[in-house]
């Protein structure tokens, strides 16, 4: 076989060298060659070295035209030639399966645009009849790696009533196999099989760590307005662990609703309890009617928390009160006993660091490649007094198992040694290192990337990559698109990032990626200049203002994505991609998410506010970058969510679950909009005129990225919840950060106008169905409003629909049968458990 390939290549090479360009024969010819004791592999390698020297990428072109595999894989059905195997991104092997903490996705990349790939997910050999297909001409496609186990039929004693499909955490395996089909369905030219082994966590999996940032020094309850308000300032150091596997904690279920993400409010001898139920307690549903008197209209006693019971009550029996009635308490969102664990880092380590362990911005987890220990990392930002360089590592299992007296032993603090290593926003881990992304160091937008060993979390393993170093390749400059930038110092624009990710390309090279957010400019000498003429005063230039620092230093929203090698971590490895060269509006992103071979950038804000013109700067342009190319226009695609809804702007973070890219809602300023702008009309105002919103966006990444039909929207502030009371909670808006674990997506509470602590859980098996039902309800209400206006009605009453048709989240009124949307309000346990800056879940 090798000799046949050798002679074919030899004849082509001879003609190619004579004509300066590679030539190919129209079709391979069979040549009968007598067997001889010749090392064909060695000879072929020498010829391939010569081929690679031909201009125009001769080796790749020659082998592609001959249908030979570039990596030397054998052809399974003939002596050759045959198609090359497809490539999986990310890769995984049978020896070392890749673990997804939730439903995942794999990109199948084709080696030839005209090739077709067939794949299977059950471990069987793919053939031309296999249903899974990547169409010819696509170049590749994303495959969802997901498991939906059948619902149990004996979960509860009362089988006459519909119950929810819920599972204990389970780690399940999927084997993905794919092969490239031969041209013209010629099976003899089919490629060998590429195999990937993936491990998927399902059910209620893991524990969450919520990153402390700011709690407002307690949000007190305003009884007259029935909502919390801020009473003071206070940066937080209260690290929170939340048990996500609540199947072992739940005790009682009522009204056909299984609220097992949180507990009910309890009443014992007329006194409200804020801890979990115990044996012989009585659960009461407390409603405040128009006469301001309490009505305990249903009590449910139970015998043992280890033997849950269900209590079914008809909707008519549970809600007999007038529309004017309101619930005096949110009954089903109280943390269980032992569900939430808290350590106040500022207090616990005051002897060593004073009050410095406060005000972190985001966090991430990493599994040690040597010990297998899972760590969580808190990213230092601002501690209330100064920008911080105190990074925290948490041994997550040790912290979970520790007592209050021994939890400190699971935590290690590292004070970065470099004078500019402070003020970070986000980070990531890869191959035994934790990376911290620079945001603002107290004087200028940060440009110092820090990495430190996961196991040896000390100054001995601390390394820095200075993006402002003169040896850093300048790359493309913003000068052509923004007159405020001076082209003489383009490398200084490589600063002010928010979030980062790692990526391993199809050749095995590993990179770090930094998301551009915000830095500053000066009109005379460029970015972050310290010249007196530029007005540099050392003030915090990250504050939103039209002019800062003597009226000259100004905020600038960044547009340059930075990529650097993780293998050598040096300035020569830095490359950049200026998105402003594609579209000047592409700047000011809050996060990045890698799915398959693409980096998706989350839009937040690309210019400062101008209230007079209703321009608040929040935008909705999601950017996709092909990381296999990472080269200008051809690697960038953009989806503008405002083409679907003006309010889909201002997202604080992103993450993926299966085929869906999820965007975390934060601010769209619609509540603050005055006048008659189209945005205000589209949003119908905002709850209590607040600038935050609760619209979660899910983008189906298996569809064409330019197709807006791939977008689903679920408004958390208007969806009916799978709890008692089921009524929507308008305060579910203004989140910062989110993560996926098992079958669920979680959204981290930050500020909805005041800092709040309601952690939201969405059952992702319901997400798209809920979004469709909510969209259907919106259309019905719009049509109803148009008809009412046509009749001359000035005050339009809400459209009444059958219970459940507006969101479909209740068993018995629809066919979903999952958990829908639920919350747990951490401020029931401690009013300072609010204002988080992100979170992450355990992987193991």
C-alpha positions, 0 to 999 in steps of 0.5 A, a space after each residue: 500500500 505504501 509503495 503504491 502511494 509512493 509511486 503515485 506521489 513520485 510521478 506527481 511530484 516530478 511534474 510539479 517541480 517542473 511547473 512550479 505548481 502542484 499538479 494532480 492526476 485526474 484519478 488514481 491508477 492501480 500499479 502492480 508492484 512486486 513485493 520488495 524488502 524496502 522500507 516504504 514508510 521511510 521513503 514516503 516520509 522523505 518524499 512527503 518532506 519534499 512535498 511540504 516544500 512546494 508552494 501553495 501547501 502542496 502536501 495538503 492539496 496533493 493528499 486531499 486530491 488523492 483521497 489519502 489520509 494526511 495522518 497515515 490512517 489505514 483505509 478500512 475497506 480497500 487498499 486506498 485511497 480513501 477519505 480522511 477521518 473526521 476530527 472531534 473538537 473537543 477530543 476524547 479517548 477511551 482511555 481518558 473520557 472527557 467529562 461534561 458536568 451537564 449535557 455537552 456538545 462536540 464539533 465534528 470537523 470535516 477535512 474536505 468541504 464536499 465530504 459527508 459524515 455519518 455518526 452514531 451516539 450508541 457506540 455502533 459503527 456508522 454507515 451510509 444509513 446511519 441517521 446522524 449526518 453532517 451534510 456535505 458542503 457544511 465543513 462540519 457541525 455541532 452534535 449535542 451530547 445528551 442523555 434523557 433517561 426514561 422517567 421512573 414510574 414508581 417514584 411516589 406512593 400515589 401513582 394516580 396523580 402525575 408526578 415529576 421526572 426527577 433523578 439522583 445525580 448519575 454519571 453516564 457514558 456516551 460513545 460517539 463514532 463518525 466516519 467520512 463517506 466516500 465520494 458518490 457513496 463509494 463505500 470502498 473510499 469510506 474513512 476509518 472511524 473516529 471515536 470519542 468517549 464522553 461522560 455526562 452528568 444528569 439529574 440534580 448534580 453537584 454543589 454550587 459555590 457563589 462568589 461574594 462581592 457586595 451585599 449593601 450591608 443588609 437589605 431590609 424589608 420595606 413592609 409598605 412597599 413589600 420589597 427590600 431596599 438598600 440601607 448601606 454600603 458593604 463589600 462581602 466576603 461571605 462565600 456560600 456553598 449550596 447543595 444542588 442535590 436536594 432529593 435527599 433533603 426534601 420533606 413534603 410536597 403539596 398542591 401537585 407541586 414538588 418544591 424540592 429546590 427549597 423548603 416551605 415556610 413553617 409555622 409552629 404554634 403560630 410562630 414562623 420558622 426560618 429553618 427546615 422542617 422536623 418531625 411533627 411540624 405542621 406546614 401551613 400555607 399563609 395568605 394575607 387577604 384584603 382584610 389583612 388577616 392570616 388564613 391558614 387554610 391548609 395544614 399538612 402534617 407528616 410523620 417522617 422526613 425520610 418518607 416523603 408524602 405528596 399532598 394534592 389540592 385542587 387549584 380552586 381549593 388553594 386559590 379561593 381568594 380575590 385577585 386583590 389578595 397577595 401572598 404575605 410570604 414566599 412559602 416555597 423558597 426557604 433553604 433547607 437545613 444544611 443546604 447552605 453553608 457559609 464562611 465569612 472570609 473577611 472575618 475568618 482571615 482577619 488576623 492575616 489579611 484584615 478585611 481584604 478578603 472581600 469583593 471578588 469578581 467571579 470564580 472558577 473550578 479546576 481539577 488537579 491533573 496529579 491528585 484529582 482534587 477539585 479546587 475552586 478559585 475566587 478572583 480578587 477585584 476590589 475589597 472596598 478600600 483598594 483593588 485586590 491581589 488576594 486570590 483564594 483557593 478552596 478544596 471543595 470536597 474538604 470544605 463540604 465535609 468540614 465543620 464550622 471549626 475546620 472549614 478554614 483548613 480547606 482554604 488557602 490565600 495567595 497574595 500576588 507578588 507583582 505590584 500590578 497583579 490586582 483588580 482581576 475579573 474572571 479566570 479559567 484553568 488548564 492543565 494544572 494552572 489557574 489563570 487570572 484575567 486582568 481588569 483594572 489595577 487601581 491606576 489603569 486598565 489591567 494588562 497583566 495575566 497571572 497564572 499559578 499552579 493549582 496544586 502548589 498555589 504559592 508565589 513559587 509557581 506565580 508567573 505573569 504575562 504582561 500584554 503591555 510589554 514592548 515585546 508583545 506583538 502589536 497586532 491590529 490597532 484600533 487607530 483606523 476605527 477610533 481617532 482617539 487611539 494613537 497607533 504608536 502605542 497599540 499594545 496599550 489597548 490590550 487591557 481591561 478584560 472581563 473573562 477568559 477561556 482556554 482552547 485546544 485546536 485540532 492540531 493539539 495547540 493550546 491557547 488562552 483567550 481574553 474577552 475585551 471589555 473596557 479600558 481608557 483613552 487619552 487624546 494626546 498619547 493613546 491608551 492609559 498614558 501618564 503624560 501630564 498633558 493627557 490629564 492623568 490624575 490616578 483616579 479610577 477611570 473605570 467609573 462611567 463618566 464622559 471625562 475623567 482625570 482632569 477632563 481628558 482621560 476617558 472610558 473606552 470600550 475595548 474591541 480586541 480579543 487576545 489569544 496567547 499560547 498556554 504552552 510557553 506563556 510568553 509575549 511572542 505568542 500573543 496574537 490579536 483580533 480587532 472586532 472593531 475592524 469588522 464592525 465598530 460597535 463590536 466592543 464591550 463584552 462581558 464574557 466568552 464561551 467556547 463550544 466546539 471550535 467557536 468562541 462566543 462573546 456575550 454582549 453587554 455595553 459598548 458606549 456610555 449612557 446618554 439619558 437625554 437621547 435614550 441611549 444607555 449603551 447596552 447592546 445585543 450583538 453576539 459574536 462568534 469567532 472560528 478559533 481554527 482560523 482566528 483571522 479577521 472577517 472570515 472567522 467572525 459572524 455576528 447575531 444581533 438579538 435586537 433584530 428579534 427584541 429591542 430589550 435583548 441587550 445587556 447580558 452579564 455572562 454566558 454558559 452552555 448546556 448541550 446545544 444551547 448557548 445561554 445568556 445571563 440577563 442583567 441590565 437593559 435600562 428599559 425601566 429608566 427610559 423616558 419619552 416614547 422610544 421604541 425600546 420602552 414600548 417594546 418592553 412595556 416599561 419595567 418593574 418599579 422602573 428598574 433598569 435590570 431585566 430577566 430575559 434569558 436567551 438560549 441560542 441553538 448552536 446546531 442551527 445556522 448562526 444567522 438564523 434568528 429562529 434558533 433563539 428562544 427567550 424565557 423571561 424569569 420575571 414573568 414565568 410561573 414558577 413550580 413552587 407555592 405560590 406559583 405566581 411570577 416573581 418580578 424581582 427575578 432580574 439583574 443576574 451576574 453569572 450562571 452555570 450548568 450542572 446536571 439537568 439544570 441551569 442556575 442563575 446567580 443573583 446580583 442586583 435587581 435594583 437592590 442587591 438580592 439573593 434568589 438563586 434561580 434554577 431552570 430545568 433545561 428539559 423544559 426550557 424551549 417548551 416554556 419559551 414557546 409557551 411564553 411567546 404564545 402568551 405574548 402573542 395572545 396578549 398583543 392580539 387582545 390589546 389590539 382588539 381592545 384598542 379597536 373597540 376604544 377601550 382605554 384601560 385594557 384588562 389582562 387577558 385571562 387564560 386557562 391556568 398553565 397555558 401561559 407558561 406550562 410549568 405545572 404538572 396536571 395542566 400540561 405535558 412537561 412534567 419536569 421542574 420548570 423554574 424554581 428559586 431558593 432565597 438565600 436571604 431567608 438564612 442570612 440577609 447578607 447572602 446577596 449581591 454575588 458576582 458569579 458562581 460555579 458547580 462541582 465537576 466531580 
